[in-house]
Amino acid sequence: MRSRFLTGVTMAALLASAPAPIPVAMAQTQPAGTHQGFCRTADPLPGLGPEARPQQQERGGGGRDRDVVYESAPPPPPAPPPPPPPVLAAPAESAKDVVVTGSRVAESSAEATPAAPPSADAGSSADDAGRTSPTMRPYPPRPRPQPQPQSGILTAGEHDDLLNPELYAAYVNRSDLGQKIRALPRVDTMRVVTVKVNDRNGQPIPFADVTVTCSDGNSITLATQTDGSVVFFPGLDRLSERITVSARKAGRAIADARPVLVADAPGAQLVGLTANQMATRAMKLDLMLVVDTTGSMGDEIAYLQAELRSIIAAITEKHRDLDIRVGFVFYRDLGDDYVTRTVAFDRDIGRAQGALARQDANGGGDYPEAMDQALIRAVGQDWRPDAVKSLLLVADAPPHDDLFGRTWAAAEAARAKRIHITPVAASGVADEAEYAMRAMAAATQSRYLFLTDDSGVGNPHAPPAIDCYLVTRLDALVRRVIDSQISGRRIEPEDQEVIRRVGQYDAGKCILPSGFRWDGQ
């Protein structure tokens, strides 16, 4: 692998009338499923053989060789205090000077030279029609002094495609990846049915099982997140025109079943259910970090280790009343010294921190990596049914083309288990990887995170195909996202945390320009 550095509609009225054909550009690619009727359920999690044990040996007591047990080493020394916010360069002269994570073909050889990090209030990113293929390297490495790896250095932005459905639809329509790789998912965020379960006081009911029953008798069940909501996609889930929605918890019905007419035109529907029990708050967190450790991550893996250790420590410190477990899946590719290396969920945070500290970046050799196997391992772990389930996917490359289907099957299995997949796009993440990661995030009611060039760490970053976002420190961003998943409410950064602004951002939503058309017409 080459060395490269780590997209609203207002909720529409319920019971819309006469169906209209789905726009061809947003028609759902036929997914695999357990049946061909309505209310498609996800396939089971793909199977893998036993994980190969590490080949490395170390000397144990008494001169005997023993296998390295990565979970059992003592914790690393505490990370040094975070540095002050990055010093920004002078304001860029145009939107072309915005340099963030993604992949884009330079318009000329002069533009291929990286710009200095832009300042706050930069304009929105340019059209991504010229984005490069993953087999090209758009930027050469540039020498720059590197600070010592510590937390608080890396910078990042984030985007919620469920809050910006028109922009996501426009992004999908501009891309030809769905034609190039048929297994790539098409998640139609322009047509969603959001079921919200509240108690009689209006408080959200987390982890309630919501069942949608279609007209042919088939049904699909998904659980609410801590905000009491669960999102169904009529295209992806193959919903019939008429459905019935009900909710249960602990095997007992908690709300009356409700008939719903699913609109067949672009728009969002909100279905409210009132539970006959009081809301409770989440008391457990299962946090799984899935990290690409191939050679292309070498320019930032040490920084990521420092950031992730700081994030874990901050979450455990802030949420002392939460029962927190942390686990890891580190992965490379076939032919490397390991493909996946799993550290099971552990309440011993020091031990988990030690496992993270021992990782390095090596292997790879081509662009795609074994993301499919890593996600299968991670989703197959022992997730607790009454915990907030958060999976951070830190990666800079997609799976191999012929394994996108298996990768998406793992993401759908995660959705069925109520696992948030939160990608952290690192290094020179390009078209296929961004597309797949954003689909995973949208399907699992999460957000797409991406590293930016503001930190000055690693090789330059090309812009993502995203119209507006805020740049903040990565560690603070990830903590806000996980805090949002725990609390059930979106948490925005304070003004002093914002390093740079791109586009017109308003609490997670991008203000659309006048005359914007998501369908390109």
C-alpha positions as CSV (number, residue, x, y, z in Angstrom):
1,M,0.0,0.0,0.0
2,R,1.2,3.5,-0.8
3,S,2.1,5.7,2.1
4,R,-0.7,8.3,2.5
5,F,-2.0,10.3,5.5
6,L,-4.8,9.5,8.0
7,T,-22.7,14.9,2.6
8,G,-31.9,18.4,5.7
9,V,-35.0,17.8,5.1
10,T,-37.6,18.8,7.7
11,M,-39.5,15.8,9.1
12,A,-42.5,15.4,6.7
13,A,-46.1,14.6,7.7
14,L,-47.1,11.1,8.5
15,L,-49.3,9.0,6.3
16,A,-48.4,10.5,2.9
17,S,-50.7,9.6,0.0
18,A,-50.5,8.2,-3.5
19,P,-47.1,6.6,-4.2
20,A,-44.9,7.9,-6.9
21,P,-42.0,6.0,-8.6
22,I,-38.6,6.2,-6.9
23,P,-36.1,8.3,-8.8
24,V,-34.0,6.0,-10.9
25,A,-30.8,7.6,-9.6
26,M,-31.8,6.7,-6.0
27,A,-33.2,3.2,-6.7
28,Q,-31.9,0.7,-4.2
29,T,-29.4,-1.8,-5.5
30,Q,-30.9,-5.2,-4.8
31,P,-29.3,-6.4,-1.6
32,A,-28.9,-9.9,-0.4
33,G,-31.4,-11.1,2.2
34,T,-33.0,-14.0,3.8
35,H,-36.1,-13.8,1.6
36,Q,-37.4,-12.0,-1.5
37,G,-40.6,-10.5,-0.1
38,F,-41.2,-7.3,1.7
39,C,-39.5,-6.4,5.0
40,R,-36.0,-7.7,4.0
41,T,-33.9,-8.9,6.9
42,A,-30.2,-8.8,6.9
43,D,-28.2,-11.9,6.2
44,P,-26.4,-13.5,9.1
45,L,-22.9,-12.3,9.9
46,P,-20.5,-14.0,7.5
47,G,-18.4,-16.6,9.1
48,L,-14.6,-16.8,9.5
49,G,-12.3,-19.5,10.7
50,P,-10.4,-19.2,14.0
51,E,-8.1,-16.2,14.2
52,A,-4.4,-17.1,13.7
53,R,-2.3,-16.7,16.9
54,P,0.6,-14.2,16.6
55,Q,3.9,-15.8,15.5
56,Q,6.0,-13.5,17.7
57,Q,7.5,-15.2,20.8
58,E,9.0,-13.7,23.9
59,R,10.9,-15.3,26.7
60,G,8.9,-16.1,29.8
61,G,10.0,-17.0,33.3
62,G,12.3,-19.9,33.7
63,G,13.6,-19.6,30.2
64,R,10.5,-21.1,28.6
65,D,9.1,-19.6,25.4
66,R,5.5,-18.5,25.5
67,D,3.0,-16.9,23.1
68,V,2.6,-13.2,23.5
69,V,-0.7,-12.4,25.2
70,Y,-1.5,-8.9,24.1
71,E,-4.2,-8.3,26.6
72,S,-2.1,-8.9,29.7
73,A,0.8,-6.4,29.6
74,P,0.9,-3.5,32.1
75,P,-0.6,-0.2,31.1
76,P,1.6,2.4,29.4
77,P,2.7,5.5,31.2
78,P,0.1,8.3,31.1
79,A,0.0,10.5,28.1
80,P,1.6,14.0,28.4
81,P,-0.8,16.9,28.7
82,P,-2.4,18.1,25.5
83,P,-0.6,20.9,23.7
84,P,-2.3,24.3,22.8
85,P,-4.5,24.3,19.7
86,P,-2.7,24.2,16.4
87,V,-1.4,27.6,15.1
88,L,-3.2,28.3,11.9
89,A,-1.7,29.9,8.8
90,A,-2.9,33.0,7.1
91,P,-6.4,32.8,5.5
92,A,-6.5,30.9,2.2
93,E,-7.4,32.9,-0.9
94,S,-10.0,30.5,-2.3
95,A,-11.9,27.3,-1.6
96,K,-9.3,25.5,-3.5
97,D,-6.8,26.1,-0.7
98,V,-8.9,24.0,1.7
99,V,-6.9,20.8,2.3
100,V,-8.6,18.1,4.2
101,T,-9.0,14.3,4.1
102,G,-10.2,12.7,0.8
103,S,-8.9,12.2,-2.6
104,R,-9.1,14.6,-5.6
105,V,-7.2,14.9,-8.9
106,A,-5.4,18.2,-9.0
107,E,-6.6,20.5,-11.8
108,S,-3.0,21.3,-12.8
109,S,0.5,20.3,-11.8
110,A,0.7,23.5,-9.8
111,E,-2.4,22.6,-7.8
112,A,-0.9,19.3,-6.9
113,T,1.5,21.1,-4.6
114,P,-0.1,21.2,-1.2
115,A,-1.3,24.5,0.2
116,A,-0.6,25.8,3.6
117,P,-3.2,24.9,6.2
118,P,-6.1,27.3,5.7
119,S,-7.6,29.5,8.4
120,A,-11.1,29.6,9.9
121,D,-14.2,30.4,7.9
122,A,-12.8,29.0,4.7
123,G,-15.3,28.4,1.8
124,S,-16.9,25.1,1.0
125,S,-15.1,22.4,-0.9
126,A,-15.2,22.3,-4.6
127,D,-17.2,19.8,-6.7
128,D,-15.7,16.3,-6.4
129,A,-16.2,15.3,-10.0
130,G,-12.5,15.0,-10.5
131,R,-11.7,12.9,-7.5
132,T,-8.8,10.5,-8.2
133,S,-9.0,6.7,-8.3
134,P,-7.5,4.8,-5.4
135,T,-4.6,3.6,-7.5
136,M,-3.2,7.1,-8.0
137,R,-1.3,9.1,-5.5
138,P,-2.5,12.7,-5.8
139,Y,0.2,14.3,-3.6
140,P,3.9,13.6,-3.1
141,P,5.2,13.5,0.5
142,R,6.4,16.8,1.8
143,P,9.0,17.3,4.5
144,R,7.9,19.1,7.6
145,P,8.9,19.0,11.2
146,Q,6.9,16.5,13.2
147,P,6.0,17.1,16.8
148,Q,6.3,14.3,19.3
149,P,3.3,12.0,19.2
150,Q,0.8,13.0,21.9
151,S,-2.9,13.6,22.3
152,G,-4.5,16.8,21.1
153,I,-2.5,17.1,17.9
154,L,-4.6,15.5,15.2
155,T,-7.5,17.5,13.7
156,A,-10.7,16.3,12.1
157,G,-14.2,17.2,10.8
158,E,-17.4,15.2,10.8
159,H,-20.6,15.0,8.8
160,D,-24.1,13.4,9.4
161,D,-25.6,12.2,6.2
162,L,-29.0,11.6,7.9
163,L,-29.2,15.3,8.8
164,N,-28.2,16.2,5.2
165,P,-30.2,13.8,2.9
166,E,-30.2,16.1,-0.1
167,L,-26.4,16.5,0.0
168,Y,-25.9,12.7,0.4
169,A,-28.3,12.0,-2.5
170,A,-26.4,14.5,-4.7
171,Y,-23.1,12.8,-3.6
172,V,-24.4,9.4,-4.5
173,N,-25.8,10.6,-7.9
174,R,-22.5,12.2,-8.8
175,S,-20.6,8.9,-8.1
176,D,-20.4,6.0,-10.6
177,L,-19.1,3.7,-7.9
178,G,-22.4,1.9,-7.6
179,Q,-22.0,0.9,-11.3
180,K,-18.3,0.1,-10.9
181,I,-18.7,-2.1,-7.8
182,R,-22.2,-3.6,-7.7
183,A,-21.9,-4.7,-4.1
184,L,-21.5,-1.2,-2.9
185,P,-24.6,-0.2,-1.0
186,R,-27.0,2.6,-2.0
187,V,-28.6,3.9,1.2
188,D,-31.4,6.3,0.2
189,T,-31.4,8.9,3.0
190,M,-34.0,10.9,1.0
191,R,-36.7,8.3,2.0
192,V,-36.6,7.3,5.7
193,V,-39.2,6.2,8.3
194,T,-38.0,7.2,11.7
195,V,-39.8,5.5,14.6
196,K,-39.5,7.4,17.9
197,V,-40.5,5.7,21.2
198,N,-41.1,8.0,24.1
199,D,-42.7,7.6,27.6
200,R,-45.8,9.6,28.6
201,N,-43.5,12.4,29.8
202,G,-41.9,12.7,26.4
203,Q,-38.6,11.1,27.5
204,P,-37.0,8.7,25.0
205,I,-37.0,4.9,25.5
206,P,-33.6,3.4,24.6
207,F,-33.1,-0.1,23.4
208,A,-36.8,-0.8,22.7
209,D,-37.4,-3.4,19.9
210,V,-39.4,-1.8,17.1
211,T,-41.0,-4.3,14.7
212,V,-42.2,-3.2,11.3
213,T,-44.6,-5.7,9.8
214,C,-45.1,-5.6,6.0
215,S,-48.3,-6.4,4.0
216,D,-47.1,-9.9,3.1
217,G,-46.6,-10.8,6.8
218,N,-42.8,-10.5,6.8
219,S,-41.3,-8.3,9.5
220,I,-38.0,-6.6,10.5
221,T,-37.0,-5.7,14.0
222,L,-34.5,-3.1,15.0
223,A,-33.8,-1.5,18.4
224,T,-33.9,2.2,19.3
225,Q,-30.8,4.1,20.2
226,T,-30.5,6.2,23.4
227,D,-32.5,9.0,21.8
228,G,-35.5,6.6,21.4
229,S,-35.3,6.5,17.7
230,V,-34.6,3.9,15.0
231,V,-34.4,4.6,11.3
232,F,-35.9,2.4,8.6
233,F,-35.0,2.9,4.9
234,P,-37.9,1.9,2.6
235,G,-35.5,1.0,-0.2
236,L,-32.8,-0.8,1.8
237,D,-35.4,-2.6,4.0
238,R,-37.8,-3.2,1.1
239,L,-40.8,-1.9,3.0
240,S,-44.3,-2.4,1.6
241,E,-46.7,0.6,1.0
242,R,-48.6,-0.3,4.2
243,I,-46.8,-1.4,7.3
244,T,-47.6,-1.8,11.0
245,V,-45.2,-0.5,13.6
246,S,-45.1,-1.9,17.2
247,A,-42.6,-1.8,20.1
248,R,-41.6,-4.2,22.8
249,K,-39.0,-4.3,25.6
250,A,-37.8,-7.2,27.6
251,G,-40.2,-9.4,25.5
252,R,-43.3,-7.3,26.6
253,A,-45.4,-5.0,24.4
254,I,-44.9,-1.4,25.5
255,A,-46.9,0.5,22.9
256,D,-50.0,-0.1,20.8
257,A,-49.4,-1.2,17.2
258,R,-49.8,1.6,14.7
259,P,-50.6,1.3,10.9
260,V,-48.5,3.5,8.6
261,L,-48.7,4.3,4.9
262,V,-45.1,4.6,3.6
263,A,-44.6,7.5,1.2
264,D,-43.0,6.6,-2.0
265,A,-41.7,10.1,-2.7
266,P,-38.6,11.8,-1.3
267,G,-39.1,13.0,2.2
268,A,-38.9,11.8,5.8
269,Q,-41.6,10.3,7.9
270,L,-41.8,10.4,11.7
271,V,-43.8,7.7,13.5
272,G,-44.3,8.3,17.2
273,L,-45.1,5.6,19.7
274,T,-46.0,6.3,23.4
275,A,-44.7,3.6,25.8
276,N,-46.6,2.5,28.9
277,Q,-43.3,2.5,30.9
278,M,-40.9,5.1,32.1
279,A,-37.7,5.9,30.3
280,T,-34.4,4.8,31.8
281,R,-30.9,5.9,30.9
282,A,-28.0,3.9,29.6
283,M,-25.7,2.5,32.2
284,K,-23.3,0.5,30.0
285,L,-20.9,1.3,27.1
286,D,-19.2,-1.2,24.8
287,L,-16.5,0.5,22.8
288,M,-14.8,-1.4,20.0
289,L,-11.9,0.2,18.1
290,V,-11.2,-1.4,14.7
291,V,-7.8,0.0,13.5
292,D,-6.0,-0.5,10.2
293,T,-2.3,-1.0,11.1
294,T,-0.8,-1.4,7.6
295,G,2.2,0.6,6.5
296,S,0.3,3.5,5.0
297,M,-0.8,4.4,8.5
298,G,2.8,4.7,9.6
299,D,2.9,8.5,9.3
300,E,0.2,8.8,12.0
301,I,-0.2,5.6,13.9
302,A,1.7,6.8,16.9
303,Y,-0.4,10.0,17.0
304,L,-3.6,7.9,16.7
305,Q,-2.4,5.7,19.6
306,A,-1.9,8.7,21.8
307,E,-5.3,10.2,20.7
308,L,-7.2,6.9,21.3
309,R,-5.6,6.4,24.7
310,S,-6.6,9.9,25.7
311,I,-10.1,9.4,24.4
312,I,-10.6,6.2,26.3
313,A,-9.2,7.8,29.5
314,A,-11.4,10.9,29.1
315,I,-14.6,8.8,28.6
316,T,-13.9,6.6,31.6
317,E,-13.1,9.6,33.7
318,K,-16.3,11.6,32.6
319,H,-18.7,8.6,32.8
320,R,-17.7,7.1,36.2
321,D,-21.2,5.7,36.6
322,L,-21.0,3.8,33.3
323,D,-20.0,0.2,33.1
324,I,-17.4,0.6,30.3
325,R,-15.7,-2.2,28.3
326,V,-13.1,-1.6,25.6
327,G,-12.0,-3.9,22.9
328,F,-9.9,-3.8,19.7
329,V,-9.5,-5.5,16.3
330,F,-6.3,-4.6,14.6
331,Y,-6.0,-5.6,10.9
332,R,-3.8,-5.7,7.9
333,D,-4.2,-7.8,4.8
334,L,-3.7,-11.3,3.5
335,G,-0.1,-12.3,3.3
336,D,1.0,-10.0,6.2
337,D,2.3,-11.3,9.5
338,Y,-1.4,-11.2,10.7
339,V,-4.7,-10.4,9.1
340,T,-6.7,-9.6,12.2
341,R,-5.6,-9.4,15.8
342,T,-8.6,-9.3,18.3
343,V,-8.5,-8.0,21.9
344,A,-11.8,-9.0,23.5
345,F,-13.9,-6.5,25.5
346,D,-12.3,-5.8,28.8
347,R,-13.3,-3.6,31.8
348,D,-9.6,-3.3,32.7
349,I,-8.9,0.0,30.9
350,G,-5.2,-0.1,31.7
351,R,-4.8,-3.5,30.1
352,A,-6.8,-2.3,27.0
353,Q,-4.5,0.7,26.8
354,G,-1.5,-1.5,26.9
355,A,-2.7,-3.6,23.9
356,L,-3.2,-0.4,21.9
357,A,0.3,0.9,22.8
358,R,2.0,-2.2,21.5
359,Q,0.7,-1.8,17.9
360,D,2.8,-0.6,15.0
361,A,2.2,0.1,11.3
362,N,3.5,-2.5,8.8
363,G,2.5,-4.6,5.9
364,G,-0.1,-3.9,3.2
365,G,1.6,-3.5,-0.2
366,D,-1.5,-2.7,-2.2
367,Y,-4.3,-0.2,-1.6
368,P,-7.2,-2.4,-0.4
369,E,-7.0,-4.1,3.0
370,A,-8.9,-6.8,5.0
371,M,-11.6,-4.5,6.3
372,D,-14.2,-7.2,5.7
373,Q,-12.5,-9.6,8.1
374,A,-11.9,-6.9,10.7
375,L,-15.6,-5.9,10.7
376,I,-16.7,-9.5,10.9
377,R,-14.5,-10.1,13.9
378,A,-15.6,-6.9,15.6
379,V,-19.4,-7.3,15.1
380,G,-19.1,-10.9,16.2
381,Q,-17.8,-10.0,19.6
382,D,-19.8,-10.4,22.8
383,W,-21.8,-7.1,22.7
384,R,-24.1,-6.6,25.7
385,P,-27.8,-6.1,24.7
386,D,-28.4,-3.3,27.3
387,A,-25.2,-1.3,26.4
388,V,-24.6,1.6,24.1
389,K,-22.6,0.0,21.3
390,S,-20.0,2.1,19.6
391,L,-17.5,0.9,16.9
392,L,-14.8,3.2,15.8
393,L,-13.4,2.2,12.4
394,V,-10.0,3.9,11.9
395,A,-8.9,3.2,8.3
396,D,-7.5,4.8,5.2
397,A,-8.4,2.1,2.5
398,P,-11.4,0.1,1.4
399,P,-11.8,-3.7,1.3
400,H,-10.9,-5.5,-1.9
401,D,-13.4,-5.0,-4.7
402,D,-14.6,-8.6,-4.6
403,L,-15.2,-8.4,-0.8
404,F,-17.3,-5.3,-0.6
405,G,-20.4,-7.5,-0.4
406,R,-19.0,-9.3,2.6
407,T,-18.0,-6.0,4.2
408,W,-21.5,-4.5,3.8
409,A,-23.0,-7.8,5.2
410,A,-20.9,-7.2,8.3
411,A,-22.2,-3.6,8.5
412,E,-25.8,-4.7,8.2
413,A,-25.2,-7.2,10.9
414,A,-23.9,-4.4,13.0
415,R,-27.1,-2.4,12.3
416,A,-29.2,-5.4,13.3
417,K,-27.3,-5.5,16.6
418,R,-27.8,-1.7,17.2
419,I,-24.0,-1.0,16.8
420,H,-23.1,2.5,15.7
421,I,-20.3,2.4,13.1
422,T,-18.3,5.6,13.3
423,P,-15.6,5.8,10.7
424,V,-12.5,7.8,11.2
425,A,-11.1,8.3,7.7
426,A,-7.4,8.5,7.9
427,S,-4.5,9.2,5.5
428,G,-5.4,9.4,1.9
429,V,-8.8,7.8,2.0
430,A,-10.2,7.8,-1.5
431,D,-13.5,7.3,-3.3
432,E,-14.4,3.7,-2.6
433,A,-13.4,3.9,1.1
434,E,-15.3,7.2,1.7
435,Y,-18.4,5.9,-0.1
436,A,-18.5,2.7,1.9
437,M,-17.7,4.4,5.2
438,R,-20.4,7.0,4.8
439,A,-23.0,4.3,3.9
440,M,-22.1,2.4,7.1
441,A,-22.4,5.5,9.2
442,A,-25.8,6.5,7.8
443,A,-27.2,3.0,8.0
444,T,-26.2,2.7,11.7
445,Q,-27.3,6.2,12.8
446,S,-23.8,7.5,13.1
447,R,-21.5,10.1,11.6
448,Y,-18.6,10.1,9.2
449,L,-15.4,11.5,10.7
450,F,-12.3,12.4,8.7
451,L,-8.8,13.7,9.6
452,T,-7.8,17.1,8.2
453,D,-4.5,18.7,7.4
454,D,-4.8,21.5,10.0
455,S,-2.6,19.5,12.5
456,G,0.4,19.5,10.1
457,V,0.9,15.7,10.8
458,G,1.7,13.4,7.9
459,N,1.2,13.8,4.2
460,P,-1.3,16.4,2.7
461,H,-5.0,15.6,2.7
462,A,-7.3,16.2,-0.3
463,P,-10.8,17.5,0.4
464,P,-13.7,15.1,1.2
465,A,-16.9,15.3,-0.9
466,I,-18.6,17.2,1.9
467,D,-20.1,20.7,1.7
468,C,-19.8,22.0,5.2
469,Y,-18.2,21.0,8.5
470,L,-16.2,22.3,11.5
471,V,-12.6,21.4,12.1
472,T,-11.8,20.6,15.8
473,R,-9.3,18.4,17.6
474,L,-9.8,14.8,16.9
475,D,-9.8,13.7,20.5
476,A,-12.5,16.2,21.5
477,L,-14.6,15.3,18.4
478,V,-14.6,11.6,19.1
479,R,-15.5,12.3,22.8
480,R,-18.4,14.5,21.6
481,V,-19.7,11.8,19.3
482,I,-19.5,9.1,21.9
483,D,-21.1,11.4,24.5
484,S,-23.9,12.0,22.0
485,Q,-24.4,8.3,21.6
486,I,-24.5,7.9,25.4
487,S,-26.8,10.8,26.1
488,G,-29.1,10.6,23.0
489,R,-28.6,14.2,22.1
490,R,-26.3,15.8,19.6
491,I,-23.4,17.7,21.3
492,E,-21.9,20.6,19.4
493,P,-18.4,22.1,20.0
494,E,-17.9,25.3,21.9
495,D,-16.8,28.3,19.8
496,Q,-13.3,28.2,21.2
497,E,-12.9,24.6,20.1
498,V,-13.5,25.4,16.4
499,I,-10.2,25.7,14.4
500,R,-11.8,26.2,11.0
501,R,-15.2,26.4,9.3
502,V,-16.1,25.2,5.9
503,G,-19.4,26.1,4.2
504,Q,-22.5,27.2,6.0
505,Y,-22.8,24.9,9.1
506,D,-25.8,25.0,11.5
507,A,-25.8,22.4,14.3
508,G,-24.9,19.5,12.0
509,K,-26.9,20.7,9.0
510,C,-25.5,22.4,5.9
511,I,-27.5,25.4,4.7
512,L,-28.3,24.7,1.1
513,P,-27.6,27.3,-1.6
514,S,-30.6,28.8,-3.4
515,G,-31.8,26.6,-6.2
516,F,-29.9,23.5,-5.0
517,R,-31.2,20.3,-6.7
518,W,-30.1,17.0,-5.2
519,D,-31.1,15.1,-8.4
520,G,-28.9,17.3,-10.6
521,Q,-31.8,18.4,-12.8
